[in-house]
Structure formats: C-alpha cells, structure tokens
C-alpha cells in the first residue's frame, strides 16, 4: 500500500516519514464511527473475518477494512480492534454484508441495475444476490451495450426510478465510456472496471492460475484466454467451472466489488439528492 494519502504519517523537516500511532478502540456493536476512506458513517453491526460491518442511517450494511487510523470516533482517528468479549458474529452473505433476519421478500423497486451479459448477471447474483433480494433490486441483462441509450430511454429514469449500469472496459476513449456519456442523467449512475471482460475481474488465484493471459490485440478475449490456457472446452463450460470457484467477494478484484457496491448504494438511496452524472469509474 502506498505511504501517501489520508492515512499517511506526518513528515519531519528533513523529509523523513514519521510513523503515526493511533489509539485503539474496541469495535463494539452499536458504536457510531465514520470510515475515513469512504465517508460512510454508521453504527457497528459486527467485527468478523477482519471486516468491520457498519449500518448507515438508510439501513444499508457495509463491510469495511479496519486499517490503522481508518475510522473516526467523535472526530478523532482511531484503529478499531476486535472486542475483548465479542458476541457471536452475525452470519454474512457472499458480499460480506450481514445476512438479514428471515422476513417476507421485499417487492421489486422501480430502480434497477443493468449489466452487459449473462456472465455479468450470474456473477452479480452469485455474490450479491442475497443483498439484492433483501432490498428489492432487480438485475437486468443488456445482452450487449450497443443499445444502452435506447434501453435507458425506455426505462425512463427519474425520481424513485434510478438506474445503475455496470460496464466492462470503462476507460477513457473506449466505446463503453462513449456509451456511458450518452446516458448522463442525475438518476443514472454508470460504473465499471478497466477489465475487458468480467472473467478477468475474478482473481487469478480463484481461477487456479497465476495470472490471466495477455491476449493479442484483434483476438477475441475469451477465445484468446482459452487458447493460452490450453482449454478445449466451450466457453460456457469453462465459465460454469470458473463461476463455481467463486464463493464470495474475496474471490473478486476490488475494482469490481467497489463498482457493484456503489451501484447498490445508488439505486437503494431513498434520500432526496442526486449524484453528478458519472463518467468512467476510477
């Protein structure tokens, strides 16, 4: 991790970095803190598997990493640590969120999340399905993003009908970034990753490889990957095996996890505010 940023130590006059020590605070259930990196404010739900889980004022739960000095308590930086007498940790969903208590399924919201294809939809369902059903958010496939602008027009985003869009290869100058620019709207948020395909957003170790192969320009990415790995199976067969290796958010690259969680927050935020129209996710 880089030594600069909000969690960095101060610098002596001679230019040497001084290590800052922060007071430790037990992450007891109900304690209200602010996560310095994201600005999320909430009460602590649990501290399990190296994650602090906060519930914000909208009832959303967020798993966050307890970095040194990573939280504010009454405006002062601190390091959250495991409580001395921790209660039984709540069960977590595959996304790291606290599993909701058993209750009737919530009716679907008008707001929804759009993804490019079947593989994106299945991966989102595998990791975030429980969370999305709990908040009543439907995920719809675009089956390609060529008609994104028309789909957004047909769905008619507006107050109470927010749209979140997840795209691959969302980088400056790409066709995906141009498609994102065409759907700028206060009630539409486009996020994504720089990966050319959602397969690459699965961590190589989860796939059982050291790294995803580099595919030459002009070669279809999936075909190039299968060829480089010496796999003769149909892409659909390889995908089923790959998806089966994913058990939680820990098997995905952080960029994808952050992009999806940002969309969920956006489409379930019932507050009367709007975000600026989005460009490529950084």
C-alpha positions as CSV (number, residue, x, y, z in Angstrom):
1,X,0.0,0.0,0.0
2,X,1.3,3.5,-0.8
3,X,2.5,5.6,2.0
4,X,0.7,8.7,0.9
5,X,-3.0,9.7,1.3
6,X,-5.2,10.4,4.3
7,X,-3.7,7.6,6.4
8,X,-0.1,8.5,5.9
9,X,2.2,9.7,8.7
10,X,3.4,13.2,9.0
11,X,6.8,14.3,7.6
12,X,9.7,15.6,9.5
13,X,11.5,18.8,8.3
14,X,14.3,16.6,6.9
15,X,11.7,14.8,4.7
16,X,11.6,11.5,6.7
17,X,8.2,10.0,7.2
18,X,7.2,9.6,10.9
19,X,5.0,6.6,11.7
20,X,1.8,7.8,13.5
21,X,0.3,5.6,16.2
22,X,-3.5,5.8,16.6
23,X,-5.5,4.9,19.7
24,X,-7.2,1.6,19.5
25,X,-10.9,1.3,20.1
26,X,-12.9,-2.0,20.6
27,X,-15.4,-2.4,17.8
28,X,-18.4,-2.9,20.0
29,X,-21.8,-3.3,18.5
30,X,-23.7,-0.1,18.3
31,X,-20.7,2.3,18.4
32,X,-21.1,5.0,15.8
33,X,-18.0,5.7,13.7
34,X,-17.0,7.2,10.3
35,X,-14.9,5.3,7.8
36,X,-12.2,7.8,6.7
37,X,-11.7,6.4,3.2
38,X,-15.3,6.4,2.0
39,X,-17.0,8.8,4.4
40,X,-19.5,6.1,5.4
41,X,-21.0,6.8,8.8
42,X,-22.8,4.1,10.7
43,X,-23.2,2.0,13.8
44,X,-21.1,-1.1,14.2
45,X,-23.0,-4.3,13.4
46,X,-20.2,-6.7,13.8
47,X,-16.4,-7.3,13.6
48,X,-15.9,-10.6,11.8
49,X,-13.4,-12.1,9.4
50,X,-11.2,-9.0,9.6
51,X,-14.1,-6.7,8.5
52,X,-15.9,-4.0,10.4
53,X,-19.6,-4.0,9.3
54,X,-21.4,-0.7,9.6
55,X,-25.1,0.0,9.2
56,X,-25.8,3.5,7.9
57,X,-28.8,5.8,8.5
58,X,-30.6,4.3,5.5
59,X,-30.2,0.8,6.9
60,X,-27.6,-0.3,4.4
61,X,-24.8,-2.5,5.7
62,X,-21.2,-2.0,4.6
63,X,-18.2,-4.3,5.2
64,X,-15.1,-2.2,5.6
65,X,-11.4,-3.0,6.3
66,X,-10.1,-1.9,9.7
67,X,-6.9,-0.2,8.6
68,X,-4.7,1.6,11.2
69,X,-6.3,5.0,11.9
70,X,-9.0,4.2,9.3
71,X,-12.0,5.3,11.4
72,X,-13.1,8.5,13.2
73,X,-14.7,8.3,16.6
74,X,-16.1,11.7,17.8
75,X,-14.0,13.2,15.0
76,X,-10.7,11.6,16.1
77,X,-8.8,9.0,14.1
78,X,-8.6,5.6,15.7
79,X,-7.9,1.9,14.9
80,X,-10.8,-0.5,15.5
81,X,-9.9,-3.8,17.1
82,X,-11.7,-7.0,17.9
83,X,-13.8,-6.6,21.1
84,X,-12.4,-8.4,24.2
85,X,-15.7,-10.2,24.6
86,X,-17.1,-10.3,21.1
87,X,-20.7,-11.5,20.8
88,X,-21.5,-14.3,18.4
89,X,-20.8,-12.8,14.9
90,X,-23.8,-12.4,12.6
91,X,-23.8,-14.6,9.5
92,X,-22.6,-12.9,6.4
93,X,-23.7,-13.0,2.8
94,X,-21.2,-13.7,0.0
95,X,-20.8,-10.0,-0.4
96,X,-19.7,-9.6,3.2
97,X,-22.9,-8.0,4.3
98,X,-24.7,-9.0,7.5
99,X,-27.4,-11.5,6.5
100,X,-30.9,-10.1,7.1
101,X,-33.2,-11.8,9.5
102,X,-35.8,-14.0,8.0
103,X,-38.7,-11.9,6.7
104,X,-41.1,-11.7,3.7
105,X,-39.4,-10.9,0.4
106,X,-39.5,-7.2,-0.5
107,X,-41.3,-6.2,-3.6
108,X,-39.1,-5.1,-6.5
109,X,-38.2,-1.5,-6.7
110,X,-38.7,0.6,-9.8
111,X,-34.9,1.2,-9.6
112,X,-32.7,-1.5,-11.1
113,X,-29.2,-2.5,-12.1
114,X,-28.3,-3.2,-15.8
115,X,-25.3,-5.4,-16.7
116,X,-23.9,-6.3,-20.1
117,X,-24.5,-10.0,-20.4
118,X,-25.3,-13.4,-18.8
119,X,-21.9,-13.9,-17.2
120,X,-22.0,-10.5,-15.5
121,X,-25.5,-11.2,-14.3
122,X,-24.6,-14.6,-12.9
123,X,-21.5,-13.3,-11.1
124,X,-23.5,-10.5,-9.5
125,X,-26.2,-13.0,-8.5
126,X,-23.6,-15.3,-7.0
127,X,-22.0,-12.7,-4.8
128,X,-24.7,-10.1,-4.2
129,X,-27.9,-12.0,-4.8
130,X,-29.0,-12.2,-1.2
131,X,-28.4,-8.5,-0.7
132,X,-30.3,-7.5,-3.8
133,X,-33.3,-9.6,-2.9
134,X,-33.3,-8.1,0.5
135,X,-33.5,-4.6,-0.8
136,X,-35.8,-5.4,-3.8
137,X,-33.4,-4.6,-6.6
138,X,-33.7,-6.4,-9.9
139,X,-30.7,-7.0,-12.2
140,X,-31.4,-7.0,-15.9
141,X,-29.2,-8.1,-18.8
142,X,-28.5,-5.8,-21.7
143,X,-27.0,-8.6,-23.9
144,X,-24.5,-6.1,-25.2
145,X,-24.2,-2.4,-24.5
146,X,-24.8,-1.2,-28.1
147,X,-28.4,-0.3,-27.3
148,X,-27.7,1.2,-23.8
149,X,-29.1,4.6,-24.7
150,X,-32.3,3.2,-26.0
151,X,-32.8,0.9,-23.0
152,X,-32.3,3.8,-20.6
153,X,-34.8,6.0,-22.5
154,X,-37.3,3.1,-22.4
155,X,-36.9,2.7,-18.7
156,X,-37.4,6.4,-18.1
157,X,-35.1,7.2,-15.1
158,X,-36.5,9.8,-12.7
159,X,-37.2,10.3,-9.0
160,X,-37.9,6.9,-7.5
161,X,-36.6,5.1,-10.6
162,X,-32.8,5.1,-10.6
163,X,-30.7,3.1,-12.9
164,X,-27.3,1.7,-12.2
165,X,-25.2,0.4,-15.1
166,X,-22.2,-1.9,-14.8
167,X,-19.8,-2.0,-17.8
168,X,-16.6,-3.7,-18.6
169,X,-13.6,-1.8,-20.1
170,X,-14.9,1.5,-18.8
171,X,-11.7,3.5,-19.6
172,X,-11.2,6.9,-21.4
173,X,-11.7,6.6,-25.1
174,X,-13.4,3.2,-25.1
175,X,-16.8,2.5,-26.7
176,X,-18.1,1.8,-23.2
177,X,-17.0,5.3,-22.0
178,X,-18.8,6.8,-25.0
179,X,-21.9,4.8,-24.3
180,X,-21.8,6.0,-20.6
181,X,-21.5,9.6,-21.8
182,X,-24.7,9.2,-23.9
183,X,-26.8,8.2,-20.8
184,X,-25.7,11.0,-18.5
185,X,-28.6,11.8,-16.2
186,X,-29.0,12.7,-12.5
187,X,-30.8,9.4,-11.8
188,X,-28.4,7.2,-13.8
189,X,-25.0,6.0,-12.5
190,X,-22.6,4.1,-14.7
191,X,-19.7,2.3,-13.0
192,X,-17.4,-0.4,-14.2
193,X,-13.8,-1.7,-14.3
194,X,-10.9,-1.4,-16.7
195,X,-11.1,-5.2,-17.4
196,X,-12.0,-6.1,-20.9
197,X,-14.2,-8.9,-19.7
198,X,-15.9,-9.9,-16.4
199,X,-13.8,-13.1,-16.3
200,X,-10.7,-11.0,-15.7
201,X,-12.4,-9.4,-12.6
202,X,-12.2,-12.8,-10.9
203,X,-8.9,-13.1,-9.1
204,X,-6.5,-15.5,-10.8
205,X,-5.9,-17.5,-7.6
206,X,-9.7,-18.2,-7.5
207,X,-9.4,-19.4,-11.1
208,X,-6.5,-21.6,-10.2
209,X,-4.0,-19.8,-12.4
210,X,-1.1,-17.4,-11.7
211,X,-2.4,-14.6,-13.9
212,X,-4.9,-14.1,-16.7
213,X,-3.1,-14.4,-20.1
214,X,-2.3,-11.4,-22.2
215,X,-4.4,-11.7,-25.3
216,X,-3.1,-10.1,-28.5
217,X,-5.0,-7.2,-30.0
218,X,-7.5,-8.3,-32.5
219,X,-8.1,-11.7,-30.9
220,X,-11.5,-12.2,-29.1
221,X,-10.6,-12.1,-25.4
222,X,-12.4,-15.2,-24.3
223,X,-11.1,-17.3,-27.2
224,X,-7.6,-16.0,-26.6
225,X,-7.7,-16.9,-22.9
226,X,-8.9,-20.4,-23.6
227,X,-6.2,-20.9,-26.2
228,X,-3.5,-19.6,-24.0
229,X,-4.6,-21.8,-21.1
230,X,-4.8,-24.8,-23.4
231,X,-8.5,-25.3,-22.7
232,X,-10.5,-27.0,-25.4
233,X,-13.9,-26.7,-23.6
234,X,-16.7,-24.5,-24.9
235,X,-16.5,-21.0,-23.2
236,X,-19.8,-21.8,-21.5
237,X,-18.3,-24.9,-19.9
238,X,-15.2,-23.0,-18.7
239,X,-17.4,-20.3,-17.3
240,X,-19.5,-22.7,-15.3
241,X,-16.3,-24.1,-13.7
242,X,-14.9,-20.6,-13.1
243,X,-18.1,-19.4,-11.5
244,X,-18.2,-22.4,-9.3
245,X,-14.8,-21.4,-7.9
246,X,-16.2,-18.0,-6.7
247,X,-17.6,-18.2,-3.2
248,X,-17.6,-14.5,-2.0
249,X,-16.3,-11.0,-2.7
250,X,-12.9,-12.1,-1.7
251,X,-12.6,-14.0,-5.0
252,X,-13.1,-10.8,-7.0
253,X,-10.9,-7.9,-7.8
254,X,-11.6,-4.8,-5.6
255,X,-12.5,-2.7,-8.6
256,X,-15.5,-4.9,-9.4
257,X,-16.5,-5.1,-5.8
258,X,-16.4,-1.4,-5.4
259,X,-18.3,-0.7,-8.7
260,X,-21.2,-3.1,-7.8
261,X,-21.5,-1.8,-4.2
262,X,-21.6,1.8,-5.5
263,X,-24.5,0.9,-7.8
264,X,-26.4,-0.9,-5.0
265,X,-26.0,2.2,-2.8
266,X,-27.1,4.4,-5.6
267,X,-30.3,2.6,-6.5
268,X,-31.4,2.0,-2.9
269,X,-30.7,5.5,-1.7
270,X,-34.1,7.0,-1.0
271,X,-32.7,10.4,0.1
272,X,-33.8,13.3,-2.0
273,X,-30.5,14.1,-3.5
274,X,-28.9,13.3,-6.8
275,X,-25.3,12.5,-7.8
276,X,-23.4,14.2,-10.6
277,X,-23.6,12.3,-13.9
278,X,-21.0,9.7,-14.0
279,X,-18.0,9.1,-16.2
280,X,-15.7,6.1,-16.1
281,X,-15.3,4.6,-12.7
282,X,-11.8,5.1,-11.2
